[in-house]
Amino acid sequence: MRLPSIPRRLGISAVMIGLCAAAVVDRIAVVVGKTVITESEVLQEVRLTDFLNRRPLDVSPAARRAAAERLVDQQLIRTEMATGHYPAPSDDEAADMLRNFRQENYPSDAQFHEALKKYSLTEDDLKKHLLWQLATLRFTDLRFPTGVPGTPEQAADRLKSGATSDADTDDVDGKLEAWLKETRKGTRVQFKPGAFQ
């Protein structure tokens, strides 16, 4: 006995519904030019920032909006770094930064991993973030020089040791802020209101 066949359209629809039900939907929070920043990326930025600053986790709409603003700036810097061929730090440098951070902030592995768990982060999340911070430091040193000679590595060492003067830091910060403001003017940046309620 032959069973009745399911019409092809109904079979495809059933498969598509099953796939959609299994997929996790991540809403768009911000569009920067042609780049999409998702809500999960915004929440990740909130968690990383609060973890590094050792603050209680704050996922309020205001905190998410501030994180999204930082991610917009980061995307503008990433775009500039890609077009300007700025050198990227190595994975070994990120591992060194992670090791130094752990030694300075968490006396034991258990404390470190407990803190990561509390903020829903992994060690790899933190390593990638620290690598990005180092890349940003190098970018700002090369893009907005202070007049202090040296290689990008020497600039990072000066920043770590505090040898860079406040005036130099203020000058670089001011130049970076002005550049970001000007770059935003020429870039379509669209915040999705539903992501920040």
N, C-alpha and C positions, 0 to 999 in steps of 0.2 A: 504494500500500500504506500502510495506516495503522499508525503506531507505537503500541505499547501505552502508555497513560497511566500516570503515576506516581500512586499514591493521594495524595489531597490532604494527608492527615496526614503522610505521609513527606516530601512536598515542603516543607511548613512546617517540619518538624523539621530538614531539611537546611539550610534558610535560617537558622534559629535557631542551629544549631551553627556555621555559618559566621560569623555575626555575633559570637557569643561568642568564637570563636577569634581574631577580629580585635580585640576590645576588650581594653584593659588594665584589669585589675582592681586597684583601690586599696582596701586593707583599711581598715576602721574602726579607729582607735587609741583614741579617746576620744569619749564622748558627754557633752555639757554641756547639760543640759535637753533641748531638742529639736534642738540643733545637733550635727552630726557633725564631728569632726576626723579627717582621714585620715592614714595613715602618710606619704604624700608631703608633707603639710603639716608634720608633725613633722620630717621630714628637711630640709625647706626652712628651718625655724626653726633647726635645728642648723647648717646651712651659713651662714645669714645671721649668726648670733651669732658663730660662729668667724671668719668673714670680718671682721666689724666689730671684733672684739677681736684680730685678727691672730694667731690661734692655729692650730695644726695642726688639720685637720679630724678630729673625733672623733665617730663614729657608733655608739659602743658603746651597749649597752642603758641604762646609767646616763645617758649624754648624751641619748639619745632620751627617756627618762623625764623628765629635767629640762626639756627643750624642751617636752614635752607639758604639764607643770605650768605653764610660762609661757603656753602657748597657752590653757589653761583660764582663767588670770587675764585674759588678753587678751579672751577671749570674754565673761567677766563684765563687763569694762569696756565692751566694744562694746554689750552689751545695755543697760547703764545709760546710755551715751551716746545710744543710739537713743530710749530712753524719756524722757530728760531734755532732749533737743534741744540738745545741746552743739554749738557751732560747729566746723565742720571746717576745717582749714587748706587753703589752695589748692594747686593743682598748681605754681604759680610758687614758692611757699615750699618745696615739696619739691625743685624744681629748684635753688633756692639752697642748700639743705642738701646736696644731692648735689655741687654744684660746690665748696662749702667742704670737704666730706669729701675729695674728690679732691685738692684743692690741698694739704691738710694731710698726706695720706698717700701720694699717688702722684705723683711729679714728672712723669711722662710718661703719655700716653694708652696707650702700649703696655704699661707696667707695670700700669696699672689694668685693662685688658682681659685681660691674662694672669692677674691675680689672680682676676678674676671667673670666668674659664674654669676655673681650678684648683679653685674651689669649686662649679662647675656652676651659676653664677648669671648672670643677665642684669642689665644696667643698670636695666631696668624693675623687676626684683625688688627691687633695692636701693632705688630711688626710692620704691616703695610702702612698704617697710619704714621708711624714714626719715620718710615722711609719717605713718605710724602712730605712730612715736615722738613726733613733734611733736603729734599729736592727743592722745596720752596725757598729755604734759606739760601741755597746756592743760586737759584734763579734771581732772587732779589739782590744778592751780592753782585752778580754779573750784569743784571739789567739796570740796576740803580747804584753804581759804585759810589763809595764814600770818599774816595781819594786815598784810602789806606791801601798800599800795595799788598799783593799776595795772591796765592792761588785760592780757588774755592774751598779747598780743604783747610787752608790757613784761616780763611774767614770763618768757617764753621768752628774751628778751634778757638778763635778769638771770641765768638759769641758764647761758646760753652764756658770759657774761663772768665767772661765778663770784661775782657781787655778792650772791647769796643766801647768807645765813649757814648754817653747818653746822647750827645749832640749828633754823633754819627747815626745812632739808632733812630733818633727822631727824624733825621734827614731822610734816611731810607724809608721809614714808615710813611712820611709825608709824600715822598715821591711815589711809593706804591699806591697809597690811597688816591692820589691824583690820577695815576694811570688807570686804576680800576674804575674810577668814576667816569673818566673819558671813554674807556673801552665799553662800559655798560651803555653809554649813550648810543654807540654804534652797533649794539647787539640786542636782538629781540630777547627779552627776558619776561616770561609769563608765569606768574604764580597762580596755581589752581586753588581757589578759595576753599573748596571742600577738604583739602589736605591739612588745613590749619584751623579747624573748628574744634 
